[in-house]
Structure formats: structure tokens, C-alpha cells
Amino acid sequence: MLYRIRKKDLTSLLHDYPEVEAKMRRIAQSRRKRLAHYINPNETKLSPEDQVDTEDSLTDLFGLPSEEISVAKDVEYIKERIDSGIRRRTFQHQTFRRRNAELSSINNAK
């Protein structure tokens, strides 16, 4: 689920929670370092604490191949649409079958 908060509202809120602001700044700085290292590894060296995103590593998706995540999300989305009673189109049904087959082949390859 994705939420949106305006910069001014977040800034105002963080003034009341300086420890949260400090943590968010550390995470953002670490992510900027990893991105700079990814773009030019010879120019930007990573410290051991910047090598892994400690926040992302707490999620269920951490460490999974991006294609596997994409296929699984597509299958989940299509199943939700079908289960919700939204009229199926032939294209959606074919997409569901194709993505489900792709997901099965990925799981079988493990």
C-alpha cells in the first residue's frame, strides 16, 4: 500500500520526532551512497554498514529476484480482479495463465 505525504507536512511532523528524522536521514544517505556506488563503483566506496539496506532487508521481498516478484505481483493482481467480480476479458485470462505458468517455471527451477 502506498501513501502520500507532502514535504511540508512531513517536515512539520518530524520536528516533533527527532529520532525518526535522524533515522530517515541515515537511511536516505545510505541509499544515495549505494546508488552512487552502483553508477560508478570506482568513485564511490561503500562502508560495511552501507552495503545492505537494513530497512529493505526486513521486508518479505528482500533478496528475491525482481522477475519473480513481478510475476507473483501480476498473478496476485489478476486473481484479485477475478475474485472481485470484475468482468474478465480474454486478454486478462490469457495474461493470468501466462504469468501463472511463468511463476510455476520459476518455482520449479529452484
N, C-alpha and C positions, 0 to 999 in steps of 0.2 A: 504494500500500500504506500502511496506517495502523498506526502503533504507539502504544502507550500507555506512559507512564512516570509514576510517582507523583511528586508535587511534592517530597516529602522525598528521594526518590532522585535526582531531577534537581538539586535544591539541593546535595546532598552531592557529586554528580559535578562540578558547576560550580565548586565551591571549588578543585578541582584544575586547572581550566582557566579562569582569569580572563578571558583574551582572548575565549573563546567566550561567557562570561557577558555581557561588555560588548557584544559584537555582538548577542546575542539581546535585550538590553535596548534597544539603539538601534533595532532592527527593531520591537520591540513599541511603543516610544514613537512612532515614525514612523507606525505603523498606527493607533494611538489618535488621533493628530493628524488623519490623513486621514478617519477615521470621524467625529470631531467636526466637521471641515470639511464633510463630506457632510451631516451633520444640520443644521448651521447655518453656512453659508459666511460670513455677515456677522460672526459672532462669532469664528470661528477661521480665521486666515490661515495658509496653508502656505508654508513656505520652499521654495526650488527643490529642495533635496535630499529633501523630503518629498512632492513631487508625484507621484513614481513609486515603486512598491515595487520596490526594486532586487533583492530576493530573488525575488519573483514573476516579474519580467521575465526571469529566467534559465530559466524553465520553458517547455516546449513550448506550453502553453496560453495564455500571456500574449498579450493583445491580440485573442484570438478572441471572437466574440460568444457569450454564455452559452448561447443556444439551440442554436447549432451544436455546442458542447461537449456539451451534454446529449443531443442526438440521437446524436452519434457514440458517446458512452459507452453509451447504451442499445443501440445496434446491436452494439457490441463485446461487451457483456454477453450479449446474446441469442445471438450467434454462438458465444461460448464455451460456453454451456449446450447448444446444439445439438451442437457438436463434441465435448463431453464425454460424450455418450451419454445425457444426462438426457432422459427422455421428453418429447417435445413435446406440448403441448396446443394445441388450435386457437387459443386466445387468444394464446399465445406466438407462434405462427406469424403470426397476423394482426398482432400488435404489431410483430414484426420487419419484415414487409412495409411496414407504415405508416411506421415510423421510417426504414427504408431509403429509401422514397420521399421523405420529408421531407428527409433528408440529401442526396439527389440534387438536389432542387429548390433547396436552399441552395447547393450547389456550382455548379449551372447558372446561378444568379443572379449569380455572381461574374464 
